[in-house]
């Protein structure tokens, strides 16, 4: 959130701060990180209000980077304590806020795939006959990623042989 244009300028990476709609061949995608979307995710939404505040950003720039990293880590841990294990366990389909969000978006417009990563859980949920919600998981615990082969998206697990 506080990286501003670092990835773009230093690494040449395009960063999307909001979900994007994308069509590849005839397959439609709604792709985003997933943070702050839908109901729930309250701990993150509280933390985001602080992190996106321009005054807080200015104050943070005055802190030495070593202290800033410790502060960021502490806030991250505190957020995890607030949300308990809510962020890392499956809540059942009816309570998964990104599933709820995806189903609401489907009422506005059809997408073949809704792809997110914020929940850090590898999930594949059929929303309706031709629409699927996929949460990519993570590289730290599950080693999961998604592959689009031109026809469908498959959630895969990296196996180091």
NUGU-542541 format. One record per residue (C-alpha): x, y, z; residue in one letter. Coordinates in nm, 4 decimals, always signed. Each point is the difference from the previous one (the first is absolute). Last residue first. Layout:
REM NUGU-542541
       east      north         up   residu
          X          Y          Z        a
...
END
This chain:
REM NUGU-542541
       east      north         up   residu
    +1.1363    -3.3043    -0.7059        x
    -0.1376    +0.3336    +0.1283        x
    -0.3760    -0.0292    -0.0384        x
    -0.1874    +0.3195    -0.0735        x
    -0.3720    -0.0501    +0.0491        x
    -0.2476    +0.0729    -0.2774        x
    -0.3359    +0.1796    -0.0266        x
    -0.1358    -0.0434    -0.3503        x
    -0.1519    +0.2687    -0.2150        x
    -0.1819    -0.1089    -0.3157        x
    +0.0118    +0.0161    -0.3773        x
    +0.3116    +0.1928    -0.1033        x
    +0.2214    -0.1921    +0.2412        x
    -0.0495    +0.2364    +0.2944        x
    +0.2240    -0.1019    +0.2899        x
    -0.0496    +0.0965    +0.3635        x
    +0.2460    -0.0174    +0.2889        x
    +0.0489    -0.1945    +0.3209        x
    +0.3015    -0.0475    +0.2282        x
    -0.2365    -0.0710    +0.2940        x
    +0.1743    +0.1589    +0.2995        x
    +0.2399    +0.2665    -0.1289        x
    -0.0836    +0.0286    -0.3708        x
    -0.3646    +0.0919    +0.0508        x
    -0.3616    -0.0902    -0.0701        x
    -0.1264    +0.0806    -0.3496        x
    -0.3621    +0.0665    +0.0874        x
    -0.2164    -0.1163    -0.2859        x
    -0.3683    +0.0824    -0.0433        x
    -0.1657    -0.1731    -0.2950        x
    -0.2627    +0.0890    -0.2580        x
    -0.1608    -0.2083    -0.2718        x
    -0.2551    -0.2055    +0.1988        x
    -0.0196    +0.2289    +0.3029        x
    +0.2380    +0.1108    +0.2728        x
    +0.2135    -0.3159    -0.0106        x
    +0.2623    +0.0355    +0.2705        x
    +0.3733    -0.0598    -0.0314        x
    +0.2035    +0.0972    +0.3058        x
    +0.3709    +0.0087    +0.0849        x
    +0.0073    +0.2129    +0.3151        x
    +0.2043    +0.3204    +0.0288        x
    -0.3255    +0.1977    +0.0360        x
    +0.1378    +0.2921    -0.2004        x
    +0.0709    -0.1984    -0.3169        x
    -0.2844    +0.0621    -0.2408        x
    -0.1308    -0.1343    -0.3302        x
    -0.3634    +0.0259    -0.1063        x
    -0.0393    -0.2120    -0.3107        x
    -0.2578    -0.0373    -0.2766        x
    -0.1331    +0.3483    +0.0625        x
    -0.3611    +0.1063    -0.0527        x
    -0.1133    +0.3525    +0.0863        x
    -0.2102    +0.1759    +0.2634        x
    -0.1468    -0.3065    +0.1748        x
    +0.3396    -0.1674    -0.0345        x
    +0.1515    +0.2843    +0.2070        x
    -0.2201    -0.1014    +0.2942        x
    +0.1126    -0.3623    -0.0316        x
    +0.3629    +0.1129    -0.0046        x
    -0.0456    +0.2094    +0.3170        x
    -0.1609    -0.2907    +0.1855        x
    +0.2845    -0.2276    -0.1131        x
    +0.2489    +0.2671    +0.1093        x
    -0.1747    +0.0243    +0.3364        x
    +0.0155    -0.3747    +0.0722        x
    -0.3023    -0.0407    +0.2276        x
    -0.2336    -0.2003    -0.2280        x
    +0.2893    -0.2151    -0.1263        x
    +0.1122    -0.1173    +0.3381        x
    +0.2502    +0.2160    +0.1948        x
    +0.3192    -0.1638    -0.1272        x
    +0.2809    +0.0831    +0.2385        x
    +0.2922    +0.2377    -0.0344        x
    -0.1415    +0.3497    +0.0382        x
    -0.2458    -0.0831    +0.2776        x
    +0.2842    -0.1441    +0.2099        x
    -0.0174    +0.2916    +0.2419        x
    -0.1102    +0.3187    -0.1811        x
    +0.1358    +0.2142    +0.2812        x
    +0.3099    -0.2147    +0.0542        x
    +0.0731    +0.0048    -0.3752        x
    -0.0359    +0.3802    -0.0001        x
    +0.2441    +0.0205    +0.2940        x
    +0.2498    -0.2138    -0.1930        x
    -0.0257    +0.2323    -0.3015        x
    +0.0291    +0.3065    +0.2220        x
    +0.3128    -0.1451    +0.1621        x
    +0.1540    -0.0828    -0.3388        x
    -0.0657    +0.3523    -0.1266        x
    +0.1501    +0.1516    +0.3148        x
    +0.3092    -0.2202    -0.0277        x
    +0.0389    +0.0979    -0.3678        x
    -0.0377    +0.3695    +0.0860        x
    +0.2604    -0.0258    +0.2766        x
    +0.2538    -0.1409    -0.2449        x
    -0.1091    +0.2513    -0.2694        x
    +0.0594    +0.3035    +0.2313        x
    -0.3276    +0.1833    +0.0562        x
    -0.0699    +0.3318    -0.1785        x
    -0.1725    -0.1731    -0.2914        x
    -0.2493    -0.1528    +0.2471        x
    -0.1229    +0.3435    +0.1042        x
    -0.0782    +0.0931    -0.3611        x
    -0.1866    -0.3283    -0.0555        x
    -0.2016    +0.0499    +0.3199        x
    -0.1027    +0.3482    -0.1211        x
    -0.1037    -0.1389    -0.3416        x
    -0.2263    -0.2662    +0.1560        x
    +0.0226    -0.3142    -0.2123        x
    +0.1693    -0.2062    +0.2718        x
    -0.2380    +0.1113    +0.2751        x
    -0.3196    -0.0769    -0.1931        x
    +0.1642    -0.3210    -0.1275        x
    +0.0423    -0.1272    +0.3578        x
    -0.3718    +0.0304    +0.0692        x
    -0.0882    -0.1714    -0.3316        x
    +0.2520    -0.2763    +0.0721        x
    -0.1507    -0.0732    +0.3387        x
    -0.3522    +0.0085    -0.1452        x
    +0.0531    -0.2628    -0.2712        x
    -0.3788    -0.0445    +0.0034        x
    -0.2424    +0.1089    -0.2719        x
    +0.1239    +0.0360    -0.3562        x
    +0.3386    +0.1214    -0.1164        x
    +0.2589    +0.1357    +0.2455        x
    +0.2895    -0.1967    -0.1438        x
    -0.0854    -0.2181    -0.2975        x
    +0.3327    +0.0225    -0.1826        x
    -0.1884    +0.0391    -0.3215        x
    -0.1110    -0.1777    -0.3154        x
    -0.3435    -0.0126    -0.1631        x
    +0.0503    -0.2240    -0.3015        x
    -0.1863    -0.0692    -0.3234        x
    +0.0896    -0.2850    -0.2346        x
    -0.0608    +0.0590    -0.3703        x
    +0.3638    +0.0393    -0.1052        x
    +0.1323    +0.1639    +0.3155        x
    -0.2452    +0.2508    +0.1469        x
    +0.0998    +0.2182    +0.2943        x
    -0.1838    +0.1938    +0.2665        x
    +0.2265    +0.1541    +0.2600        x
    -0.0155    +0.0169    +0.3790        x
    +0.1301    +0.3201    +0.1614        x
    +0.3555    +0.1064    +0.0793        x
    +0.1329    -0.1498    -0.3211        x
    +0.3790    -0.0036    -0.0165        x
    +0.1889    -0.0314    -0.3278        x
    +0.3542    -0.1187    +0.0621        x
    +0.2986    +0.1851    -0.1488        x
    +0.2145    -0.0911    +0.3010        x
    +0.1265    +0.3361    +0.1251        x
    -0.2580    +0.2391    -0.1433        x
    -0.3173    -0.2123    +0.0052        x
    +0.0803    -0.1940    +0.3156        x
    +0.0987    +0.3207    +0.1858        x
    -0.3034    +0.2067    -0.1105        x
    -0.1535    +0.0542    +0.3461        x
    +0.1465    -0.2704    +0.2245        x
    -0.2128    +0.1083    +0.2917        x
    -0.2883    -0.2341    -0.0654        x
END
